[in-house]
Amino acid sequence: MKLTGHAFECEIDLPIPDSQEWMAANVKVKIHQFQGAFKCTIQKSEWLLLIETLKNLESSVGKSTKLKWWNMEENIYFEFKLSALGSLETEYKFSPENFSVGPVLSGYF
């Protein structure tokens, strides 16, 4: 999956889930003059919830909406704020550990 915004690019590559529905994600992020990559785990159900969150965001065009998603291991976080006029602001956080332990890349677009 690829998400892009103003001076923001994120690519999350996922393999087929293992027998317990975990996937070893490869995450790549480019922001302005910074780029980085890390690996984390995401459960298939979490991933499907992200897809559902994005579908809900799309169906909310014309309404003020705020939707959030993060994975259980706290490596990836998105908060989407959609105005009634259609402008979208997205907050993001990425961490190779989790948000309370390791370094965190965060921002808005």
Secondary structure, 3 states (H helix, E strand, C coil): CEEEECCEEEEEECCCCCCCCEEEEEEEEEECCEEEEEEEEEEHHHHHHHHHHHHHHHHCCCCCEEEEEECCCCCEEEEEEECCCCCEEEEEEECCCCCCCCCCEEEEC
